[in-house]
Structures are given as C-alpha cells and as structure tokens.
Amino acid sequence: MSEYTFPFNTCEKPNKNGVAQPYSSLFNLINCIIIFYFLLHANNMHTFILFFSILCFELFHSFSHIIHIHGSLQTNVVHILTYCMNLSLFYLFYSYTKKMPSNMFILYLITLVFFDIYSLLNLSLVFYILSQAIITISLLLYYFPLLPAFIKKSIYQIIFLIGIAIFLVINEQYNCEKMLSIYPHFPYHIFIEIIVIILFYVICSNFYKL
C-alpha cells in the first residue's frame, strides 16, 4: 500500500453500511472487557490510572473500527491516547520506585518524542507506531532493575508481543492488498487485535499486583 491510514486501511474490508469492521471491533470490545475487569481490581491509584488510559485507548480503538470518520481525527486521537498510556506507565514506575529518570534518559525520551511528531506529520503510520513502541520499551528497560521478579518476567513477554505487533502492522501495510486479493472477505486485521489482547492481558494481569 502506498498510504496506510488508521482505521481506513486496516486489513478488514469495511462495510458500507452498519459496523465498518465488525470482526476488528468485536475483538477490541472483548479486550475492553478484560481491561475493565483488571481496572476494578487495581490496588492503587497509579495502577488504576495506567489501566484507565489503556481502557480509553481500546474504547476509542473499538469505536474507530465501528465508525470511520473522514480525515485524520481518529489517527490523531489514537496517537494522543498512546501518549497517555506511556505517561501513565512512567507515572506507575515512578510511583513504585520513587526514582526520577536521569537527565540523559529524559533527553533521550524528548528526542524520541520529536521524532514521533515528525513521523506523524511526514511519514507513514509504521514510523510513529515504532517510535511510540520504542518509548514504551525504553521505559520498561530503564526501570527493569528496580522492579520485582514477576514484573521482570512479564517485561520480556511484553517486548516480544510488541515486536510481533509491529511486524504484523508492517506486513499489513505492504501486503494487505495481496492478501485481500486471495481471500477478500477474511478480516486479516484480527491477527493484530489478538496480539494486542494478549499484550494488554499480560500487562494488566501482572501490573495490577504492584
């Protein structure tokens, strides 16, 4: 695909009437239920804030697959909600460890944010998904030594799942038309949604214990 814009080019052929992408929206709604369950079992405010930001992301993500709004509104809102998730993750780690990042690490994050904004304005979706993923992984690795063993184990899983999700997004961007030419009614985008369900389950089922 020469251009990949969320949610219009996600690889489930949209309906002209009714729910635009019913399979993708269904999987996202299932994810919302799982996240909401762990939200109710959050042990403290910083965990609650993280889960609430993830839930807001997934609710709007679900809405975006149900109704396609012309223009870049949905892409921009999802992107802002991704920042909210990363800020919430940082707040959780800071609240648990009581450790502020070093000046060098803050400068590194600021550089990533500038690259992310540049990518959003000038490059394809893959680049600003990648930049947000690098911010998330950087926070996980920076605070890794200060976290309990069960969280450290989950961090390996989280990074692995993020890597799979990015691979699937890249595959969708470049091979969606070819895949749809073979099976035009198969909702290929659900493979990404399944990985996201597993990813958020791993995060919620472990981080709610902090």
N, C-alpha and C positions, 0 to 999 in steps of 0.2 A: 504494500500500500504506500502511495506517495505521501499521504497525510493520515494521521491517526489521531482522532479527537474523541475524547470520552464525552458521552457514552455512545455516540453515533456509530463509531467504527468498531466497537467491541463485537467479538465474533459470534454473535447470535442474530440471525436475520430478523430485523424488527418488524412487528406487525404494524399495519397502517391504522388499524382500529383497536381500541381496548388497550391492554397492557402491552407496552412496546416489546419488552423482552421478558416473557413470563418465567422462563427457567432461571435466568440470572437473578431476577428479583426474588423468586422463591427461595433460592439458596441463601441470598442475603438476609431475608426475613428470618430464616432458621438461625443464621448467625446472630441476628439481633436478640432472639430469644435466649440463646446461650449466654451472650454477654450480659443481658439483663439479669439472668439468674445469678451470675457472679457479682454483679453490681450490688444486688441485695445482700450478698454475703461478705462485702468488703469490710475489713476490720478497722479501717481508719480513713481519715479524710483524703490523704494523698493517694491511696489506692482507689478510693471512690472517684476522685477526680480523673484518674487515668482511665478507669472503666467507663465513666460517663463520656469522656472525649471519644473513646473508641465506639461507644454506642451511637453517639451523634454522627460520627463518620459513617457507620454502617447503615443508619437510618436514612441518611441522605443518599448514600450509595444505592440503597434499595429503591428509593424514590426515583433516582436518575434512570434506573432500568425500567421503571414503570411508565414514566412520562419523560419524553425527550423535549427539552426546551431549546428552541433555536438560539444559536450563539454559543459563547464560551462561558456562560454563567455557571453551568454545572461543573465544568472543569475547574474553574476558579474557586468555587465553594469547597469542592473536594480537596483541592490543594491547601486551602486555608485550614480545613479540618485536620489535614495531615500535620500541619504545623502545631495545631492544638494538641495532637497526640504526642508529638515529640517534646513539646514543652511540658506536658503532663508527666511524661516518662522522666524527664530531667528533674521535675519537682519531686517525684516519688523517690528517685535515687538520692537527691539532696536531703530530703526529709529523713530518710532511713540512715544515711551515712554521716550526715552533718558536715559533709565535705564539699566546698565550692571547687569548681574546676580551676586549674592553673590558668594563668594569663595566656600561655601559649595555646592551650586547648580551646579557650574562648576565641582567640584569634583564628584558629583553625575552623571552628564552627561558623564564625562570621564569614570566612572565605567561602565555605560551602553554601551558606545562605545566599551570598551574592551570585555564585554560580547557579544556584537553583532558580533565582529570579531571572537571571539571563536566559536560562534554559526554557523557563515558562514563556518568556516573551519572544524567543527567537528560534528555539529548537523543538524537536518532536517530543511527544509525551514520554517516551522511554527515558530521555535525559533527565527530566525533572522527577520522574519516579525513582530513577537511580540516585539522584542527589539526595532526595528525602530518605531513601534506604540507607545511604552512607551515613547520614546524620544519626539515624536510629542505631545502626551498628556501632558507630563511634561512641555513642553514649553507653551502650551495653559493654563495650570493651574497656572504656575508661573506668567505669565503676565496678568492673568484674572482680578485681582483687578484694573489694570491700564487702561483697555480697555473700550470703550463706551458700552452702554447698548445693542445696536443692535448686536455688536460682541459677547458680553457675551451670548446672546440668541443663537447665531449660534454655539458657542463652545459646548453647551450641545448637539446640534444636531450632530456636528462633532464627538464627543466622542462616541455617540450612534451608529453612522454609522460605525466608525472604529471597534467597538465591534462586530457588525453584520458581517462585512467583515472577521474578524479573525475567528469567529465561522464558517462561510461558507468555509473558507480555511481549517480549521481543519476537517470539515465534508467531504470536497473533498479529503483530504489526506487519510482518513481512510475508506471512503465509496464509492469512485468513482467506483471501480471495481464492487461492488454490484449494484450500480445504473445503470451502463452501461450494466450489465447482464439482467436488466429488460427492459430498453429502450436503446439499443446500439447506436442509431443514434441521441439521444437527446443531445444537447450541454449544459450540466449542468453548465459549467463554466460561462455561460452568467449571472447567478444569481449574481455571484461576480461582474461581469462587470457592471451590473445595479446599484448595491450598490455604486460602485466606481463613476459612472456617477453622482448619487445623491450627493455623498460626495464632489466631486470637484465642482459641481454646487453650493452647499451650501457655500463652501469656496470662490469661485470666486464671486458669487453674493453679498456677504457681504463684503469681504475684499477689493474689488475694490473701496469701498467708503472711505477707510482710507486715 
